[in-house]
Amino acid sequence: MTPTNDKPAPARAMLTVREALDTLLAAVHPVLETEQVATLAANGRVLAQDQASTIDVPSADNTQMDGYAVRALDCVNGGAILRVAQRIPAGQVGEALEPGTAARIFTGAMIPQGADAVVMQEQCEAQGENVVIRHTPQAGEWIRRTGEDIVSGSTILAAGTRLRSQELGLAASVGLAQLPVRRRVRVAVFFTGDELTMPGEAPGGQLAPGAIYNSNRFTLRALLENFGCQITDFGIVPDSLEATRATLRAAAREHDLIITSGGVSVGEEDHIKPAVEAEGQLNMWQIAVKPGKPLAFGEVNRGDVRKEGASDDDQFVSSPTGAAYFIGLPGNPVSSFITFLLFVRPFLLRLQGVSGPVEPRAYQMRADFNLPKADRRNEFLRVRVNAGGGLELFTNQGSGVLTSTVWGDGLVDNPPGRVINEGDIVRFIPFAELQH
């Protein structure tokens, strides 16, 4: 027999968290369709066009305080006695202020012509028709100037901004009753595993041997709702290649993104990977992250499918390849939760059209625990903030221990190969930075 030098191909190295995230963000193309919505209904939406103000804010010089509008020259001695010639509530226009007089004025009211300062009422003493000014004001004191906040014609909100309460208030402050926003992202979800049971469906309230409740369905749907997605839930799909392929085809027709949970590993009953490869392509699989290694990303072919009666402009495709994006999450509940926060969240924000940073902020905090054994993968540890301002570690970091996500305040992003000693400074990502 002729000897051969053939050797098995070396195992493909797993992507780092950074490489995986860069791959996802490089592949995503935002939805293009836009719609006008009432500003009152725009919370969480992504602005499609820059918004400019048509007015100055404030629209006129006004007072920041309840007090008295005066001429600073009339109050140089620190004890001036002035006649109160008028009273100006907010929303009313006063008369020109004559020398030697003061105007009783209330927060937000327009400064009368001739006045150049406001003295707060705490520094004044009313005496009949007069007021004693026990302060030497400087010109401009306690006056908000016209356009001090916003100048007419200036851009107040940039396209690609995800609208929060602050942005909505700002839009309303310049009279914007409606805003142009990107349409909501359409996401299909389904879950694989013959062992999965929905709460309330177990006969007699007792789980069958080997069965588990489908907690991921509740976790992932709630997360998607946090991001304002239009969700189609295909439920639990049987553990077969045919059923998985059929569900992928159905999900791809009218959705921008398909998210699955479970079935992305290499077991005989893990059908997601071959199903995606048969119905589209898999661009990424397995990440050097703990928990959550079996994460998959790719596309599922769609074809030119539109809703009945839709125009050519009403596309369902965000991907320029005519396919729905696909992200397969692990089945273990903590792995599914954490990989959504780390990878799906920034991908979704870009898909929605967010143009600014989409990665969460990390804070430098003190570890009040030891992690003596380093892992070769990038670990994300469930921790909470203690009364001393340090971080405590949940005792069981297993990928199935969902109680750790409720107990914890966030994650420590621990690089590969790093041990942690009590007192070390670590990168902490609060859950509050990850779920919206």
C-alpha positions as CSV (number, residue, x, y, z in Angstrom):
1,M,0.0,0.0,0.0
2,T,1.3,3.4,-0.9
3,P,1.8,5.5,2.2
4,T,-0.1,8.8,2.4
5,N,0.7,12.0,4.1
6,D,-2.9,13.1,4.2
7,K,-3.8,14.6,7.6
8,P,-7.1,15.7,8.9
9,A,-7.7,19.5,8.4
10,P,-6.9,21.4,11.6
11,A,-10.0,22.5,13.6
12,R,-11.2,25.9,12.7
13,A,-10.4,28.4,15.5
14,M,-13.4,29.9,17.2
15,L,-14.0,33.6,16.7
16,T,-13.3,35.9,19.6
17,V,-16.1,38.0,20.9
18,R,-14.7,41.0,19.1
19,E,-14.4,39.2,15.8
20,A,-17.9,37.8,16.1
21,L,-19.4,41.2,16.8
22,D,-17.4,42.8,14.0
23,T,-18.7,40.1,11.6
24,L,-22.3,40.7,12.7
25,L,-22.1,44.5,12.4
26,A,-20.3,44.4,9.1
27,A,-23.1,42.3,7.6
28,V,-26.2,44.1,8.8
29,H,-28.0,46.7,6.6
30,P,-30.6,48.8,8.2
31,V,-34.3,48.7,7.2
32,L,-35.0,51.4,4.7
33,E,-38.7,51.9,4.9
34,T,-39.9,54.9,7.0
35,E,-43.2,56.2,8.3
36,Q,-44.6,59.2,10.1
37,V,-45.7,58.6,13.7
38,A,-47.1,60.9,16.3
39,T,-44.3,62.2,18.6
40,L,-46.4,60.9,21.5
41,A,-46.1,57.4,20.0
42,A,-42.5,57.5,18.9
43,N,-40.8,56.2,22.1
44,G,-38.1,53.6,21.2
45,R,-38.3,54.3,17.5
46,V,-35.3,55.3,15.3
47,L,-35.4,58.7,13.7
48,A,-35.1,58.5,9.9
49,Q,-34.2,62.1,9.1
50,D,-32.5,65.0,10.8
51,Q,-35.0,67.3,12.6
52,A,-34.4,71.0,12.8
53,S,-36.2,73.6,14.9
54,T,-38.2,76.4,13.3
55,I,-38.2,78.5,16.5
56,D,-35.8,79.9,19.1
57,V,-36.0,78.3,22.5
58,P,-36.6,80.3,24.6
59,S,-38.6,82.3,22.1
60,A,-38.0,85.5,24.2
61,D,-35.9,86.5,27.2
62,N,-37.6,85.1,30.3
63,T,-36.9,84.7,34.0
64,Q,-35.5,81.6,35.6
65,M,-36.9,82.6,39.0
66,D,-39.9,84.0,40.8
67,G,-38.8,87.5,41.9
68,Y,-38.6,91.0,40.6
69,A,-37.5,92.3,37.2
70,V,-35.4,95.4,37.6
71,R,-32.9,97.7,36.0
72,A,-29.5,96.9,37.5
73,L,-28.6,100.6,37.6
74,D,-31.5,101.2,40.0
75,C,-30.1,98.7,42.5
76,V,-26.5,99.6,42.9
77,N,-26.7,100.4,46.7
78,G,-27.8,96.9,47.8
79,G,-31.0,98.3,49.5
80,A,-32.9,100.0,46.8
81,I,-36.6,100.7,47.3
82,L,-38.6,100.5,44.1
83,R,-42.3,100.9,43.3
84,V,-43.8,97.7,42.0
85,A,-45.4,98.9,38.8
86,Q,-46.8,95.7,37.4
87,R,-47.2,91.9,37.8
88,I,-46.2,89.5,35.0
89,P,-47.2,85.9,35.2
90,A,-45.9,83.3,32.7
91,G,-47.8,83.6,29.4
92,Q,-48.4,87.3,29.7
93,V,-46.5,90.2,28.2
94,G,-45.6,93.1,30.5
95,E,-45.3,96.7,29.7
96,A,-42.0,98.5,29.3
97,L,-40.3,99.0,32.7
98,E,-39.9,102.6,33.8
99,P,-36.8,103.7,35.6
100,G,-37.1,103.4,39.4
101,T,-39.7,100.7,39.2
102,A,-39.8,96.9,39.5
103,A,-42.1,94.2,38.0
104,R,-43.3,91.3,40.1
105,I,-42.4,88.4,37.8
106,F,-42.9,84.6,37.9
107,T,-40.8,81.8,36.5
108,G,-41.0,81.6,32.7
109,A,-42.5,85.0,32.2
110,M,-41.1,87.3,29.5
111,I,-38.7,90.0,30.7
112,P,-40.3,93.4,30.1
113,Q,-38.5,95.9,27.9
114,G,-36.1,98.0,29.9
115,A,-35.4,95.4,32.6
116,D,-32.0,93.7,32.5
117,A,-31.9,91.6,35.6
118,V,-34.1,89.5,37.9
119,V,-33.7,89.4,41.7
120,M,-35.1,86.3,43.3
121,Q,-37.9,86.9,45.8
122,E,-35.8,85.5,48.7
123,Q,-33.6,88.6,48.3
124,C,-36.4,91.0,48.3
125,E,-38.9,92.4,50.9
126,A,-42.3,93.6,49.9
127,Q,-43.5,96.8,51.6
128,G,-46.9,97.8,50.4
129,E,-46.7,99.0,46.9
130,N,-42.9,99.0,47.1
131,V,-40.2,96.3,47.2
132,V,-36.8,96.5,49.0
133,I,-34.1,94.9,46.9
134,R,-31.5,93.5,49.3
135,H,-29.1,92.5,46.6
136,T,-26.9,94.2,44.0
137,P,-27.8,92.4,40.8
138,Q,-25.6,92.1,37.7
139,A,-27.0,92.7,34.3
140,G,-28.3,89.4,32.9
141,E,-28.8,87.8,36.3
142,W,-31.4,85.0,36.3
143,I,-32.4,85.7,32.7
144,R,-32.7,83.0,30.1
145,R,-31.8,84.6,26.8
146,T,-33.7,84.1,23.5
147,G,-32.3,81.1,21.7
148,E,-30.1,80.2,24.7
149,D,-31.1,76.5,24.3
150,I,-32.1,76.2,20.7
151,V,-31.5,78.6,17.8
152,S,-34.1,78.5,15.0
153,G,-32.8,76.5,12.0
154,S,-30.4,74.4,14.0
155,T,-30.6,70.6,14.0
156,I,-31.9,69.3,17.3
157,L,-32.0,65.5,16.5
158,A,-29.9,63.5,14.1
159,A,-31.1,60.7,11.8
160,G,-30.2,57.4,13.4
161,T,-31.1,58.5,16.9
162,R,-33.1,56.0,19.0
163,L,-35.8,58.1,20.6
164,R,-36.1,58.2,24.4
165,S,-38.1,60.3,26.7
166,Q,-35.5,63.1,26.5
167,E,-35.6,63.2,22.7
168,L,-39.4,63.2,22.6
169,G,-39.5,66.1,25.0
170,L,-37.0,68.0,23.0
171,A,-39.0,67.4,19.8
172,A,-42.2,68.6,21.5
173,S,-40.4,71.7,22.8
174,V,-40.0,73.0,19.3
175,G,-43.5,72.0,18.2
176,L,-42.9,68.7,16.3
177,A,-46.1,66.8,16.5
178,Q,-44.9,64.0,14.2
179,L,-41.6,62.4,13.5
180,P,-40.3,60.3,10.5
181,V,-39.0,57.0,11.8
182,R,-37.7,53.7,10.4
183,R,-40.4,51.0,10.3
184,R,-40.3,48.4,13.1
185,V,-38.0,45.4,12.5
186,R,-39.9,42.2,11.8
187,V,-38.5,39.3,13.7
188,A,-39.5,35.6,13.6
189,V,-38.6,33.4,16.5
190,F,-38.9,29.6,17.1
191,F,-37.6,27.1,19.5
192,T,-36.3,23.6,18.9
193,G,-36.4,20.6,21.3
194,D,-38.9,17.8,21.7
195,E,-38.3,18.1,25.5
196,L,-39.7,21.6,25.6
197,T,-43.1,22.2,27.3
198,M,-45.0,25.4,27.8
199,P,-46.1,26.4,31.3
200,G,-49.7,25.4,31.8
201,E,-49.6,22.6,29.2
202,A,-48.1,19.8,31.3
203,P,-50.8,17.2,31.9
204,G,-52.0,17.5,35.5
205,G,-49.3,20.2,36.0
206,Q,-46.6,17.5,36.1
207,L,-43.7,17.5,33.7
208,A,-43.1,14.3,31.8
209,P,-39.7,12.6,32.5
210,G,-37.0,14.5,30.6
211,A,-39.3,17.5,29.8
212,I,-38.4,21.1,30.6
213,Y,-40.4,24.3,30.5
214,N,-39.5,26.6,27.6
215,S,-38.2,29.6,29.6
216,N,-36.3,30.9,26.6
217,R,-39.5,31.7,24.8
218,F,-40.5,34.1,27.5
219,T,-37.0,35.6,27.9
220,L,-36.4,36.2,24.2
221,R,-39.8,37.6,23.4
222,A,-39.6,40.0,26.3
223,L,-36.2,41.2,25.1
224,L,-37.5,41.7,21.6
225,E,-40.4,43.6,22.9
226,N,-38.0,45.9,24.7
227,F,-36.6,46.8,21.3
228,G,-39.9,47.5,19.7
229,C,-39.8,44.6,17.3
230,Q,-42.8,43.2,15.4
231,I,-42.6,39.6,16.6
232,T,-43.9,36.4,14.9
233,D,-43.6,33.4,17.2
234,F,-43.5,30.1,15.4
235,G,-43.4,28.3,18.8
236,I,-41.7,25.0,19.4
237,V,-40.6,23.2,16.3
238,P,-40.2,19.4,16.3
239,D,-36.7,18.0,16.3
240,S,-36.4,17.1,12.7
241,L,-34.5,18.5,9.7
242,E,-37.6,18.7,7.6
243,A,-39.6,20.6,10.2
244,T,-36.7,22.9,10.8
245,R,-36.2,23.7,7.1
246,A,-39.9,24.3,6.6
247,T,-40.1,26.7,9.5
248,L,-37.1,28.6,8.3
249,R,-38.7,29.0,4.8
250,A,-41.9,30.2,6.3
251,A,-40.1,32.6,8.7
252,A,-37.9,34.1,5.9
253,R,-40.8,35.2,3.8
254,E,-41.9,38.3,5.6
255,H,-39.2,38.9,8.2
256,D,-36.0,40.8,8.4
257,L,-34.4,38.5,11.1
258,I,-35.0,35.0,12.3
259,I,-33.9,34.1,15.8
260,T,-33.9,30.5,17.1
261,S,-33.0,29.0,20.4
262,G,-31.5,25.5,20.7
263,G,-30.3,23.0,18.1
264,V,-27.1,24.8,17.1
265,S,-24.7,22.4,18.5
266,V,-23.3,19.2,16.9
267,G,-25.5,16.5,18.2
268,E,-27.6,14.2,16.1
269,E,-30.8,16.1,17.2
270,D,-29.3,19.5,16.5
271,H,-30.8,20.4,13.1
272,I,-30.4,24.2,12.9
273,K,-27.0,24.2,11.4
274,P,-27.7,21.8,8.5
275,A,-31.1,23.4,7.9
276,V,-29.7,26.9,7.5
277,E,-27.0,25.6,5.2
278,A,-29.7,23.9,3.1
279,E,-32.0,27.0,3.0
280,G,-29.3,29.7,2.8
281,Q,-25.8,30.0,4.2
282,L,-24.1,30.0,7.5
283,N,-21.5,32.7,7.9
284,M,-20.4,32.2,11.5
285,W,-20.6,29.4,14.0
286,Q,-19.1,28.9,17.4
287,I,-17.7,31.8,19.5
288,A,-15.0,31.7,22.1
289,V,-17.4,32.9,24.7
290,K,-18.6,31.5,28.0
291,P,-21.5,30.9,28.3
292,G,-22.8,30.6,24.8
293,K,-20.2,29.0,22.4
294,P,-22.7,27.5,19.9
295,L,-23.9,30.8,18.4
296,A,-24.7,30.8,14.7
297,F,-25.2,33.6,12.1
298,G,-26.2,33.4,8.5
299,E,-29.0,34.1,6.0
300,V,-32.0,32.2,4.9
301,N,-33.1,32.6,1.3
302,R,-36.4,34.4,0.7
303,G,-37.0,35.1,-2.9
304,D,-39.1,38.0,-4.0
305,V,-42.0,37.7,-1.6
306,R,-44.3,40.6,-0.8
307,K,-47.6,40.8,0.9
308,E,-50.6,40.8,-1.4
309,G,-51.3,44.3,-2.7
310,A,-47.9,45.7,-1.6
311,S,-46.1,48.1,-3.8
312,D,-42.6,47.7,-5.2
313,D,-41.4,50.1,-2.4
314,D,-42.8,47.9,0.3
315,Q,-40.0,45.4,0.5
316,F,-39.5,42.9,3.3
317,V,-35.8,42.6,2.6
318,S,-33.3,44.4,4.7
319,S,-30.4,42.2,3.5
320,P,-29.2,43.2,0.0
321,T,-28.9,39.5,-0.9
322,G,-32.7,38.9,-0.8
323,A,-32.5,36.8,2.4
324,A,-33.6,37.1,6.0
325,Y,-30.8,37.4,8.5
326,F,-30.5,34.4,10.8
327,I,-29.1,34.2,14.4
328,G,-29.2,30.9,16.2
329,L,-28.8,31.1,20.0
330,P,-27.8,28.3,22.3
331,G,-30.6,26.4,24.1
332,N,-29.2,26.7,27.7
333,P,-31.2,29.6,29.2
334,V,-28.3,31.7,30.5
335,S,-26.4,31.2,27.3
336,S,-29.4,32.3,25.3
337,F,-29.9,35.3,27.4
338,I,-26.3,36.5,27.5
339,T,-25.6,35.9,23.8
340,F,-28.7,37.9,23.0
341,L,-27.5,40.8,25.1
342,L,-23.9,40.6,23.6
343,F,-24.6,39.9,20.0
344,V,-28.3,40.2,19.0
345,R,-28.8,43.5,20.8
346,P,-26.2,45.5,18.8
347,F,-27.2,43.7,15.6
348,L,-30.9,44.7,16.2
349,L,-30.0,48.3,16.9
350,R,-28.0,48.6,13.6
351,L,-30.8,46.8,11.8
352,Q,-33.3,49.4,13.2
353,G,-31.1,52.2,11.8
354,V,-29.3,53.3,14.9
355,S,-26.2,55.2,13.7
356,G,-24.4,55.9,17.0
357,P,-22.6,53.4,19.3
358,V,-24.5,50.2,19.8
359,E,-22.2,48.4,22.2
360,P,-22.9,48.8,25.9
361,R,-20.8,50.9,28.2
362,A,-18.6,49.1,30.6
363,Y,-17.6,50.5,34.0
364,Q,-14.4,49.9,35.9
365,M,-15.3,48.4,39.3
366,R,-13.7,46.5,42.1
367,A,-14.0,42.7,42.3
368,D,-14.8,41.5,45.8
369,F,-14.3,37.9,44.8
370,N,-11.6,35.5,43.6
371,L,-11.7,33.6,40.3
372,P,-8.6,31.4,40.6
373,K,-9.1,29.4,37.4
374,A,-8.7,31.1,34.1
375,D,-10.8,30.0,31.1
376,R,-9.5,30.0,27.5
377,R,-12.7,31.7,26.4
378,N,-14.0,35.2,27.1
379,E,-16.2,34.8,30.2
380,F,-19.2,36.8,31.2
381,L,-19.8,36.4,34.9
382,R,-23.0,37.1,36.7
383,V,-22.3,39.6,39.5
384,R,-24.1,42.1,41.7
385,V,-23.1,45.3,43.3
386,N,-22.7,45.1,47.1
387,A,-23.2,47.8,49.7
388,G,-19.5,48.6,49.6
389,G,-19.5,49.4,45.9
390,G,-17.7,46.2,44.9
391,L,-18.9,43.2,42.9
392,E,-20.0,39.9,44.3
393,L,-19.9,36.7,42.2
394,F,-22.9,34.4,42.0
395,T,-21.6,31.1,43.3
396,N,-22.9,28.9,40.4
397,Q,-21.9,30.2,37.0
398,G,-23.5,27.3,35.1
399,S,-25.2,28.0,31.8
400,G,-28.5,26.6,33.0
401,V,-28.7,28.5,36.3
402,L,-31.3,31.2,35.4
403,T,-31.6,32.4,39.0
404,S,-28.1,34.0,38.5
405,T,-29.6,36.5,36.0
406,V,-32.3,37.6,38.4
407,W,-29.9,37.8,41.4
408,G,-27.3,39.7,39.4
409,D,-27.0,43.4,38.4
410,G,-24.9,42.7,35.4
411,L,-21.9,41.0,33.9
412,V,-18.1,41.1,34.4
413,D,-16.4,40.9,31.0
414,N,-13.4,38.8,31.8
415,P,-10.8,38.3,29.0
416,P,-9.5,34.8,28.1
417,G,-6.8,33.5,30.4
418,R,-7.3,36.0,33.2
419,V,-7.7,35.0,36.8
420,I,-9.3,37.5,39.1
421,N,-8.1,38.3,42.6
422,E,-10.1,40.1,45.2
423,G,-9.5,43.8,44.8
424,D,-8.8,43.7,41.1
425,I,-10.4,46.2,38.8
426,V,-12.7,44.6,36.2
427,R,-15.0,45.6,33.4
428,F,-18.6,45.6,34.6
429,I,-21.6,45.9,32.2
430,P,-24.9,46.6,34.0
431,F,-28.0,44.8,32.8
432,A,-29.5,48.2,32.6
433,E,-27.1,49.0,29.7
434,L,-28.1,45.8,27.8
435,Q,-31.8,45.4,27.8
436,H,-32.9,48.6,26.0
